[in-house]
């Protein structure tokens, strides 16, 4: 069903044990929730990107395991044991291999199951443990997002004061890292939200204020154009959408015209490995490279910030070259999908070709930004992680 605009990506009814997700493939034109009743439903929704964002897919995955188990126990159809559930969990992880949050959550569920024999039939005791884990995951993610927002705001204020910066400034972001990608508030977009609430022109008690946000369209799936603009518009945060290939020109133009220069590029993360290398939506690496160029040649002091909960940190993987990068289907790059618009009316979705038929396509969903190009990693911890005198991060604390 369609309805009013919302920023609630995940609806879980704790009394009736029902799960619904906001179908992000039809935003911003339609607000439609999809019921998730099985692990297979969750796999399909994650794989098709009806739900996306590393924290959100972990939460949906965990809740789906709860709902699937609850529905099985209610009907008692078939003969499921712990071994059957573990195999289903492995299947679910494969829906988004690059995003470590999902793997972390599912592996923690598997750890809960190790005290049971593989042949142990699923029962109410197991179900209650799954429910307790999933609800805690959701509640902690929401609380941590607000901490990330506050910590990011503090880092921004400290950076600008240290530089003795005065006046308006701008922020660039990529993809969608807000309420639609998490349990609520968001990570990178959560920092932007917290920063604007505290440092907008009318409320700022500092000598600087956030004037505008520049979200990238984020090709080829356009999460920035469809989702981040949706959230910024919903929150009445001033913004201007730009194409992915306009960043250098934008930064230079703002510098030359002396208008609200870009001081921060804030991005999310799907996996942060031990040395600080970070996998995020394709196009993130080039943002860090662009910031480094301007900082080196024009002394712009643009800070490149990665925002993510600690559940995104993967200390078992040493460096970014060891991250498995998901590749998406060719047609996502060679076609565009969207509804027909006619004088404000929203029609049926259509697929439009934008490339030569049958050509070869490389379509990685993520890239890896080297830790040497990252200024700060902001988590729910009170202090942002920054590189030491040797240029390294210490993420184990």
C-alpha positions as CSV (number, residue, x, y, z in Angstrom):
1,X,0.0,0.0,0.0
2,X,1.1,3.6,-0.6
3,X,1.1,6.3,2.0
4,X,2.7,9.4,3.3
5,X,6.5,10.0,3.3
6,X,8.3,8.1,6.1
7,X,11.8,7.5,7.3
8,X,11.0,4.1,8.9
9,X,12.7,1.5,6.8
10,X,12.0,-1.5,9.1
11,X,8.7,-2.2,11.0
12,X,8.9,-5.1,13.5
13,X,5.8,-5.8,15.6
14,X,7.2,-7.2,18.8
15,X,3.8,-8.3,20.1
16,X,2.6,-10.2,17.0
17,X,6.0,-11.0,15.6
18,X,5.5,-9.5,12.2
19,X,8.2,-7.9,10.0
20,X,7.7,-5.4,7.1
21,X,10.3,-3.4,5.2
22,X,10.0,-0.2,3.2
23,X,10.4,-1.0,-0.5
24,X,13.2,1.4,-1.3
25,X,13.1,0.5,-5.0
26,X,9.9,2.6,-5.5
27,X,11.0,5.6,-3.4
28,X,10.6,8.5,-3.6
29,X,7.4,8.1,-5.6
30,X,5.6,5.5,-3.5
31,X,5.7,4.5,0.2
32,X,5.1,0.7,0.1
33,X,5.8,-1.9,2.8
34,X,6.6,-5.5,2.0
35,X,5.9,-8.3,4.5
36,X,8.9,-10.6,5.3
37,X,7.7,-13.9,6.6
38,X,10.7,-16.2,5.9
39,X,14.5,-16.2,5.6
40,X,14.1,-16.6,1.9
41,X,12.0,-13.4,1.8
42,X,14.8,-11.6,3.5
43,X,17.4,-13.0,1.1
44,X,15.4,-11.8,-1.9
45,X,14.7,-8.4,-0.5
46,X,18.4,-7.8,0.4
47,X,19.6,-9.2,-2.9
48,X,17.2,-7.1,-5.0
49,X,18.0,-4.0,-2.8
50,X,14.5,-3.5,-1.6
51,X,16.3,-3.0,1.7
52,X,19.9,-1.8,1.7
53,X,22.4,-0.2,4.0
54,X,24.8,-2.4,6.0
55,X,23.1,-1.8,9.4
56,X,19.6,-2.2,8.0
57,X,20.2,-5.5,6.2
58,X,21.8,-7.0,9.4
59,X,18.7,-6.0,11.3
60,X,16.3,-7.3,8.7
61,X,18.3,-10.5,8.5
62,X,18.1,-11.1,12.3
63,X,14.4,-10.2,12.4
64,X,13.7,-12.5,9.5
65,X,15.3,-15.4,11.4
66,X,12.9,-14.7,14.3
67,X,9.8,-14.4,12.1
68,X,10.7,-17.6,10.2
69,X,11.2,-19.6,13.4
70,X,8.1,-18.2,15.0
71,X,6.0,-19.0,12.0
72,X,7.4,-22.5,11.8
73,X,6.7,-23.2,15.5
74,X,3.2,-21.8,15.1
75,X,2.4,-24.2,12.2
76,X,4.8,-27.0,12.9
77,X,5.0,-27.8,9.2
78,X,8.0,-29.9,8.3
79,X,10.7,-31.1,10.6
80,X,13.3,-28.4,11.3
81,X,16.3,-28.7,13.6
82,X,19.3,-26.6,14.5
83,X,21.3,-27.9,11.5
84,X,18.5,-26.8,9.1
85,X,18.5,-23.3,10.6
86,X,22.3,-23.0,10.4
87,X,22.2,-23.9,6.6
88,X,19.5,-21.2,6.2
89,X,21.7,-18.7,7.9
90,X,24.6,-19.4,5.6
91,X,22.3,-18.9,2.7
92,X,21.2,-15.5,4.1
93,X,24.7,-14.3,4.5
94,X,25.3,-14.8,0.7
95,X,22.8,-12.1,-0.2
96,X,25.3,-9.3,0.4
97,X,28.9,-10.7,1.0
98,X,30.7,-7.3,1.2
99,X,28.6,-6.0,4.1
100,X,30.1,-7.3,7.3
101,X,27.2,-6.3,9.5
102,X,25.0,-9.0,8.1
103,X,27.7,-11.6,8.5
104,X,28.5,-10.5,12.0
105,X,24.9,-10.7,13.1
106,X,24.3,-14.1,11.5
107,X,27.5,-15.5,12.9
108,X,26.5,-14.3,16.4
109,X,23.2,-16.1,15.9
110,X,25.1,-19.2,14.9
111,X,27.2,-18.9,18.0
112,X,24.0,-18.8,20.1
113,X,23.0,-22.1,18.5
114,X,26.3,-23.9,19.3
115,X,25.1,-25.0,22.7
116,X,22.4,-27.1,21.1
117,X,22.9,-30.4,19.2
118,X,22.6,-30.1,15.5
119,X,19.6,-32.5,15.6
120,X,17.8,-30.5,18.3
121,X,14.4,-29.6,16.9
122,X,13.6,-25.9,16.9
123,X,11.7,-25.0,20.0
124,X,10.3,-22.1,22.1
125,X,13.6,-21.7,24.0
126,X,15.6,-21.2,20.8
127,X,13.0,-18.8,19.5
128,X,13.1,-16.7,22.6
129,X,16.9,-16.4,22.3
130,X,16.6,-15.3,18.7
131,X,14.0,-12.7,19.5
132,X,16.1,-11.3,22.4
133,X,19.1,-11.1,20.1
134,X,17.3,-9.4,17.2
135,X,15.5,-6.8,19.4
136,X,18.7,-5.9,21.2
137,X,20.5,-5.5,17.8
138,X,17.9,-3.1,16.7
139,X,17.7,-1.1,19.9
140,X,21.5,-0.8,20.2
141,X,21.9,0.3,16.5
142,X,19.4,3.1,17.0
143,X,21.1,4.3,20.2
144,X,24.5,4.1,18.6
145,X,23.4,6.1,15.6
146,X,22.6,9.0,17.8
147,X,26.0,8.7,19.4
148,X,27.6,8.6,16.0
149,X,25.8,11.8,15.1
150,X,26.9,13.5,18.2
151,X,30.5,12.3,17.9
152,X,30.7,13.4,14.3
153,X,29.3,16.8,15.2
154,X,32.0,17.2,17.9
155,X,34.7,16.2,15.5
156,X,33.5,18.8,12.9
157,X,33.4,21.6,15.5
158,X,36.9,20.7,16.8
159,X,38.3,20.6,13.3
160,X,36.8,23.9,12.3
161,X,37.9,25.6,15.5
162,X,41.5,24.2,15.2
163,X,41.6,25.7,11.7
164,X,40.1,29.0,12.9
165,X,37.5,28.6,10.2
166,X,34.7,31.2,10.1
167,X,31.5,31.5,8.0
168,X,29.4,29.0,6.0
169,X,30.6,25.6,4.9
170,X,29.3,22.7,2.9
171,X,29.4,18.9,3.2
172,X,29.4,16.2,0.4
173,X,28.1,12.7,0.9
174,X,27.5,9.7,-1.3
175,X,24.8,6.9,-1.4
176,X,22.3,6.8,1.4
177,X,23.4,6.4,5.0
178,X,20.4,7.8,6.9
179,X,17.3,6.4,8.6
180,X,16.5,4.4,5.4
181,X,19.8,2.5,5.7
182,X,19.7,1.9,9.5
183,X,17.3,1.5,12.4
184,X,17.0,5.3,12.4
185,X,18.9,8.6,12.4
186,X,21.7,7.2,10.3
187,X,25.5,7.1,10.2
188,X,27.1,9.6,7.8
189,X,23.7,11.2,7.1
190,X,23.1,11.0,10.9
191,X,26.2,13.2,11.4
192,X,24.9,15.6,8.8
193,X,21.5,15.6,10.5
194,X,23.0,16.3,13.9
195,X,25.4,18.9,12.5
196,X,22.6,20.8,10.8
197,X,20.4,20.7,13.9
198,X,23.2,22.3,15.9
199,X,25.0,24.4,13.4
200,X,22.5,25.8,11.0
201,X,22.6,29.6,10.4
202,X,19.8,30.4,12.8
203,X,20.9,28.2,15.7
204,X,24.7,28.0,15.6
205,X,26.5,29.4,18.6
206,X,29.8,29.0,16.8
207,X,31.5,31.3,14.2
208,X,30.6,28.8,11.5
209,X,27.5,27.2,10.2
210,X,26.4,24.4,7.8
211,X,24.9,26.1,4.8
212,X,24.4,23.3,2.3
213,X,24.7,19.5,1.7
214,X,25.7,18.1,-1.7
215,X,24.5,14.5,-2.1
216,X,25.8,12.5,-5.1
217,X,23.3,10.8,-7.3
218,X,25.3,7.5,-6.7
219,X,25.2,5.7,-10.0
220,X,24.3,3.1,-11.1
221,X,21.5,2.5,-8.5
222,X,20.9,6.2,-7.7
223,X,20.5,5.8,-3.9
224,X,21.7,9.3,-3.4
225,X,19.3,10.8,-5.9
226,X,16.3,8.7,-4.8
227,X,16.9,8.2,-1.1
228,X,19.3,10.8,0.4
229,X,17.4,13.7,-1.3
230,X,14.2,12.1,0.1
231,X,15.6,12.2,3.6
232,X,17.1,15.7,3.3
233,X,13.9,17.1,1.9
234,X,11.9,15.4,4.6
235,X,14.2,17.0,7.3
236,X,14.2,20.4,5.5
237,X,18.0,20.4,5.3
238,X,19.2,22.7,2.5
239,X,20.8,20.6,-0.3
240,X,21.6,20.5,-4.0
241,X,21.9,17.2,-5.9
242,X,25.0,16.7,-8.1
243,X,26.1,14.0,-10.5
244,X,29.0,11.7,-9.3
245,X,31.4,13.3,-11.8
246,X,30.8,16.9,-10.7
247,X,32.7,16.8,-7.3
248,X,36.0,18.3,-8.5
249,X,34.2,21.1,-10.3
250,X,31.9,21.8,-7.4
251,X,34.8,22.1,-4.9
252,X,36.8,24.3,-7.2
253,X,33.8,26.5,-8.0
254,X,33.0,27.0,-4.4
255,X,36.6,27.8,-3.6
256,X,36.9,30.3,-6.5
257,X,33.6,32.0,-5.7
258,X,34.3,32.0,-2.0
259,X,30.9,30.5,-1.2
260,X,30.5,28.0,1.6
261,X,33.5,25.8,0.7
262,X,33.4,22.0,1.1
263,X,35.0,21.3,4.4
264,X,33.9,17.7,4.9
265,X,33.2,14.6,2.9
266,X,31.2,12.2,5.0
267,X,30.5,8.6,3.9
268,X,29.3,5.4,5.4
269,X,30.9,1.9,5.3
270,X,30.0,-1.6,4.5
271,X,33.2,-3.0,6.0
272,X,36.1,-1.4,7.8
273,X,39.1,-3.7,8.1
274,X,41.9,-3.8,10.7
275,X,44.2,-1.2,9.2
276,X,41.3,1.2,8.5
277,X,40.8,0.5,4.7
278,X,37.1,0.9,4.1
279,X,34.7,-0.7,1.6
280,X,31.8,1.5,0.7
281,X,29.5,2.3,-2.2
282,X,31.4,2.5,-5.5
283,X,32.6,6.1,-6.0
284,X,33.7,6.6,-2.4
285,X,37.4,6.0,-3.3
286,X,37.4,8.8,-5.9
287,X,35.9,11.2,-3.3
288,X,38.9,10.6,-1.0
289,X,41.3,10.9,-3.9
290,X,39.7,14.3,-4.9
291,X,39.9,15.6,-1.3
292,X,43.5,14.6,-1.2
293,X,44.3,16.4,-4.4
294,X,42.7,19.7,-3.2
295,X,44.3,19.4,0.2
296,X,47.7,18.9,-1.4
297,X,47.5,21.6,-4.1
298,X,45.2,24.2,-2.7
299,X,45.5,23.7,1.1
300,X,41.7,23.3,1.4
301,X,41.8,21.1,4.5
302,X,38.8,19.0,3.5
303,X,38.3,16.2,6.1
304,X,37.3,12.8,4.8
305,X,35.2,11.1,7.4
306,X,33.9,7.5,7.6
307,X,30.9,7.0,9.8
308,X,29.7,3.5,10.9
309,X,28.8,1.5,14.0
310,X,31.5,-0.7,15.5
311,X,29.6,-3.7,14.1
312,X,31.0,-2.6,10.7
313,X,34.6,-3.1,11.9
314,X,36.2,-6.4,10.8
315,X,39.3,-7.0,12.8
316,X,39.8,-10.4,11.2
317,X,40.6,-8.9,7.8
318,X,43.9,-7.2,7.7
319,X,43.6,-4.9,4.7
320,X,41.3,-3.8,2.0
321,X,42.7,-6.0,-0.7
322,X,41.2,-9.0,1.2
323,X,37.6,-7.7,1.0
324,X,35.4,-9.6,-1.3
325,X,33.7,-7.0,-3.6
326,X,30.2,-7.9,-4.8
327,X,29.5,-7.4,-8.5
328,X,26.1,-6.5,-9.6
329,X,24.2,-7.5,-12.8
330,X,25.1,-5.9,-16.1
331,X,21.6,-4.5,-16.7
332,X,21.8,-2.2,-13.7
333,X,24.4,-0.2,-15.5
334,X,23.0,-0.4,-19.0
335,X,19.4,0.5,-18.2
336,X,17.4,2.9,-16.0
337,X,14.2,1.9,-14.2
338,X,11.6,4.4,-12.9
339,X,8.0,5.4,-13.1
340,X,6.6,7.5,-15.9
341,X,5.8,11.0,-14.8
342,X,3.1,13.1,-16.5
343,X,2.3,16.5,-15.1
344,X,2.9,15.4,-11.5
345,X,1.1,12.0,-11.9
346,X,3.1,8.9,-11.1
347,X,2.6,6.1,-13.7
348,X,3.8,2.6,-14.1
349,X,7.5,1.7,-13.8
350,X,9.4,1.3,-17.1
351,X,12.8,0.2,-18.1
352,X,14.8,2.4,-20.5
353,X,18.0,1.4,-22.2
354,X,20.9,3.8,-22.1
355,X,23.8,1.7,-23.6
356,X,24.6,-0.3,-26.6
357,X,22.9,-3.8,-26.3
358,X,25.1,-6.8,-25.6
359,X,28.2,-4.9,-24.5
360,X,30.6,-6.1,-21.7
361,X,30.0,-4.4,-18.4
362,X,32.0,-4.2,-15.1
363,X,29.6,-3.3,-12.3
364,X,31.2,-3.6,-8.8
365,X,28.9,-2.4,-6.0
366,X,31.7,-1.2,-3.8
367,X,35.2,0.1,-3.8
368,X,37.9,0.3,-1.1
369,X,39.3,3.6,0.2
370,X,42.8,3.2,1.6
371,X,43.2,4.3,5.2
372,X,45.8,6.8,4.2
373,X,43.1,8.9,2.6
374,X,40.8,8.8,5.6
375,X,41.1,11.5,8.3
376,X,38.6,10.1,10.8
377,X,36.5,7.0,11.5
378,X,33.5,8.0,13.7
379,X,31.7,5.2,15.6
380,X,29.6,5.2,18.8
381,X,32.8,5.4,20.8
382,X,33.2,8.8,22.4
383,X,36.4,9.8,20.5
384,X,36.8,9.6,16.7
385,X,39.5,7.3,15.4
386,X,42.2,9.3,13.7
387,X,45.5,8.3,12.2
388,X,48.6,8.3,14.5
389,X,52.0,9.8,13.7
390,X,52.8,6.8,11.5
391,X,49.5,7.2,9.5
392,X,47.8,4.2,11.1
393,X,44.5,3.6,12.8
394,X,44.1,1.6,16.0
395,X,40.6,0.2,15.7
396,X,40.9,-2.6,18.3
397,X,39.9,-0.3,21.2
